[in-house]
Amino acid sequence: MNYAYFPGCSLESTAKEFHNSTTLVASALGIELAEIPDWNCCGATSAHNLDHELSISLPARNLGIAERMGMDVIAPCAACYNRMRSAEVELKVNRALRDDINSKLEKKFTGAITVKSALEVFTQPEVLAAVSEHIRKPLTGLKPACYYGCLLVRPPKVMGFDDAEDPKSLDEAMKTVGAEPIDWYFKIECCGASFGISKSEIVAKLVGDIISNAKAHGANCIVTACPLCMTNLEMRQAAASKLRGEDLSMPIFFFTELLGLALEAPGIKKCFASHLIDVNPALDLIGKEPVADGAAV
């Protein structure tokens, strides 16, 4: 199983632990990732808000290079995945736009490949079966709140992956490695995205709602597949705690970090050193039996 790997900007800067854990898990499962050479930024929300053609052209260039490589694309970052998948779908149905954009590109995109998120790749039935076969450290004791955010499964007609209102893929991945994902209400709510810079008070409120609900439903950590969600959930915990008047300390993980931990992928624990919030309170629970109500401690 081979993929053209698109790391994007975040995985080479603020979310290196997502990059490292993704490549470590892929290696442990025998999945080959070949980085797209000379890739460019997907455009994120900036291009999308300013110039529609630019927002399609930037991903189209990467898709053209990947198509020349003869591989489908894996894009771990939720924003990169959303923008590249959106471009792929539009270019496949809009021949005039595709011809216009291709006229400006050295490597053309003809629609021969598709884009998948890391979550989609690692939760394919055959991949989860391989994960199950190679588990060396079951994550019993972890009760993660699986947080999908806005971009992984929406808009559903474009993404075509999982249930847009009640996604289950991340939950299935966590169950596969022995964790016990909780049922809760905020799995697809917005974290505030880039408002973390311009409107931090809004993000503090949204993050507070998310973490408070996760705690109320018994979670001892949150797991995500989005670099921006990860940043907001970690950086705004203190502000959210102050705003709500409650302790909202909560370890946050990329799902690939927990897959790698269960597989005991070499070097996986180094990823935790990049976290802003201490993950040891959650890691210390792994393998421990929960204390029953009323039992002596």
Backbone hydrogen bonds, N-H to C=O, Kabsch-Sander energy under -0.5 kcal/mol:
donor,donor_aa,acceptor,acceptor_aa,energy
3,Y,32,E,-2.4
4,A,72,D,-3.0
5,Y,3,Y,-0.7
5,Y,34,A,-2.2
6,F,4,A,-0.5
6,F,74,I,-2.5
11,L,7,P,-0.8
12,E,9,C,-1.1
13,S,10,S,-1.9
15,A,10,S,-3.0
16,K,13,S,-0.8
18,F,15,A,-1.0
19,H,15,A,-1.6
20,N,16,K,-3.2
21,S,17,E,-2.2
22,T,18,F,-2.2
23,T,19,H,-2.4
24,L,20,N,-2.1
25,V,21,S,-2.4
26,A,22,T,-2.3
27,S,23,T,-2.2
28,A,24,L,-2.2
29,L,25,V,-1.6
30,G,27,S,-1.1
31,I,26,A,-3.0
32,E,1,M,-2.3
32,E,30,G,-0.6
33,L,31,I,-0.5
34,A,3,Y,-2.7
34,A,32,E,-0.6
35,E,33,L,-0.6
36,I,5,Y,-2.5
39,W,36,I,-1.0
47,A,43,G,-2.3
48,H,44,A,-1.1
49,N,45,T,-2.1
50,L,46,S,-1.4
51,D,47,A,-2.7
55,S,51,D,-2.3
56,I,52,H,-1.2
57,S,53,E,-2.6
58,L,54,L,-2.4
60,A,56,I,-2.0
61,R,57,S,-1.9
62,N,58,L,-1.2
63,L,59,P,-2.7
64,G,60,A,-2.5
65,I,61,R,-1.9
66,A,62,N,-2.5
67,E,63,L,-2.6
68,R,64,G,-1.7
69,M,65,I,-1.3
70,G,66,A,-0.9
70,G,67,E,-0.7
71,M,66,A,-1.5
73,V,114,T,-2.7
74,I,4,A,-2.3
75,A,116,K,-2.6
81,Y,77,C,-2.9
82,N,78,A,-2.4
83,R,79,A,-2.6
84,M,80,C,-2.8
85,R,81,Y,-2.7
86,S,82,N,-2.2
87,A,83,R,-2.1
88,E,84,M,-2.5
89,V,85,R,-2.6
90,E,86,S,-2.3
91,L,87,A,-2.8
92,K,88,E,-1.8
93,V,89,V,-1.2
94,N,90,E,-2.3
95,R,93,V,-0.8
98,R,94,N,-2.3
99,D,95,R,-2.7
100,D,96,A,-2.1
101,I,97,L,-2.7
102,N,98,R,-2.9
103,S,99,D,-1.5
104,K,101,I,-1.7
105,L,102,N,-1.2
108,K,106,E,-0.6
110,T,108,K,-0.6
116,K,73,V,-2.8
121,V,117,S,-2.3
122,F,118,A,-2.9
123,T,119,L,-1.0
124,Q,121,V,-1.2
127,V,124,Q,-0.9
128,L,124,Q,-2.7
129,A,125,P,-2.0
130,A,126,E,-1.4
131,V,127,V,-2.5
132,S,128,L,-2.6
133,E,129,A,-1.8
134,H,130,A,-1.4
134,H,131,V,-0.6
135,I,131,V,-0.5
135,I,132,S,-0.7
136,R,262,A,-2.9
137,K,262,A,-2.3
139,L,177,V,-3.6
140,T,138,P,-0.5
142,L,139,L,-1.7
145,A,221,C,-2.3
146,C,144,P,-0.7
147,Y,145,A,-0.7
147,Y,223,V,-3.0
148,Y,146,C,-0.6
148,Y,187,K,-2.5
149,G,187,K,-1.7
152,L,148,Y,-0.6
158,V,155,P,-1.3
159,M,155,P,-2.7
160,G,156,P,-2.1
164,A,162,D,-0.5
172,E,168,K,-2.5
173,A,169,S,-2.0
174,M,170,L,-2.1
175,K,171,D,-2.4
176,T,172,E,-2.2
177,V,173,A,-1.2
178,G,175,K,-1.6
179,A,174,M,-2.2
180,E,142,L,-2.8
182,I,144,P,-2.0
189,E,186,F,-1.0
195,F,192,G,-2.3
196,G,193,A,-1.7
197,I,194,S,-1.7
198,S,194,S,-1.0
199,K,195,F,-2.4
202,I,199,K,-1.3
203,V,199,K,-1.5
204,A,200,S,-2.5
205,K,201,E,-1.5
206,L,202,I,-2.3
207,V,203,V,-3.2
208,G,204,A,-2.0
209,D,205,K,-2.1
210,I,206,L,-2.2
211,I,207,V,-2.8
212,S,208,G,-2.4
213,N,209,D,-1.9
214,A,210,I,-2.1
215,K,211,I,-2.7
216,A,212,S,-2.4
217,H,213,N,-1.2
218,G,215,K,-2.0
219,A,214,A,-2.5
220,N,143,K,-2.0
221,C,143,K,-0.9
222,I,251,P,-2.1
223,V,145,A,-2.2
224,T,253,F,-2.6
225,A,147,Y,-0.6
230,M,226,C,-2.4
231,T,227,P,-2.4
232,N,228,L,-2.4
233,L,229,C,-2.9
234,E,230,M,-1.8
235,M,231,T,-3.1
236,R,232,N,-2.1
237,Q,234,E,-1.1
240,A,236,R,-2.4
241,S,237,Q,-2.6
242,K,238,A,-2.2
243,L,239,A,-2.3
244,R,240,A,-2.3
245,G,241,S,-1.6
246,E,241,S,-1.4
248,L,246,E,-0.7
253,F,222,I,-2.7
255,F,224,T,-2.4
257,E,254,F,-1.1
258,L,254,F,-1.2
259,L,255,F,-2.1
260,G,256,T,-2.5
261,L,257,E,-2.0
262,A,258,L,-2.2
263,L,259,L,-2.0
264,E,260,G,-0.6
264,E,261,L,-0.7
265,A,260,G,-2.6
268,I,265,A,-2.1
270,K,267,G,-1.1
271,C,268,I,-1.5
272,F,269,K,-0.9
273,A,270,K,-1.1
274,S,271,C,-1.6
275,H,272,F,-1.3
282,A,279,V,-1.0
283,L,279,V,-2.3
284,D,280,N,-2.9
285,L,282,A,-1.4
286,I,283,L,-1.2
287,G,140,T,-3.4
288,K,285,L,-1.9
295,A,292,A,-2.2
